[in-house]
Amino acid sequence: MTAPRVLPAPHGSPLDLGGRTALVTGAAGGIGRACALRLAAAGAKVRAVDRDAAGLETLAEQGRDLAGTVEPHVLDLTDLDAAELAAAGTDVLVNNAGLQLVRPIEEFPPDVFHTVLTVMLEAPFRLIRGALPHMYGQGWGRIVNVSSVHGLRASAYKSAYVAAKHGLEGLSKTTALEGAPHGVTSNCVNPAYVRTPLVEKQLADQAQAHGIPEERVLSEVLLQDSAVKRLIEPEEVAEAVAYLCAPQASFVTGTSLVLDGGWTAH
């Protein structure tokens, strides 16, 4: 059976998510906060998920005057059953939450490795699993997985993070293949280093791992492989997420939107 033709919105039309419910994980700061505010500005009712209650309250205050709403939802994503339940009834799912530890493999704590994989791979699987029945039922859905350049390339001392992001890429592609007949797209957004607390914390960790002063970490480690010698801003990533939710992106699925300043051009 031939699928119905999807007509794009007029060129340059703004993103309109009025009447849609979006869920964003890791929403209390960084990329997650920027995504929550961007989707709420487009009219979405945003479920802002994070374990940081104070950060969520600040986010809700920032989103008070937007076209949509921001609803704080305190949740630790290691509670996988609760994560799956939280995703029920969502039209847009943004899997963003993450954590990082920089250590050589032989010194990497196994419990931390397990937690990273739980939060950054197993929780997205459970969230997708919880969101798909509603998306399939209405014939429309958008899943955006905030991956990383480390979903496409590896770096030393980041075994858990790189493993989780590579797994997320595969999960996203599988979701795209299964979701396509139901009007659901699934994509990754792959930024290089973003100006977030997670990256700022890495400066000290990387300095210890590489044995160099913190002031040299940004230029000699973090930005070494980037042609554009700056950090990307959270709002830039949020715009990429918004694009993937737009009607103009209805044919974009199963792929990775790379925002890496030329890193993977090498």
Secondary structure, DSSP 8 states (H G I E B T S, - for coil): ----------TT-----TT-EEEEESTTSHHHHHHHHHHHHTT-EEEEEES-HHHHHHHHHHTTTSSSEEEEEE--TT-HHHHHHHTTT-SEEEE---------GGG--HHHHHHHHIIIIIHHHHHHHHHHHHHHHHT-EEEEEE--GGGTS--TT-HHHHHHHHHHHHHHHHHHHHHGGGTEEEEEEEESSBSSHHHHHHHHHHHHHHTS-HHHHIIIIITTT-SS-S-B-HHHHHHHHHHHHSGGGTT--S-EEEESTTGGG-
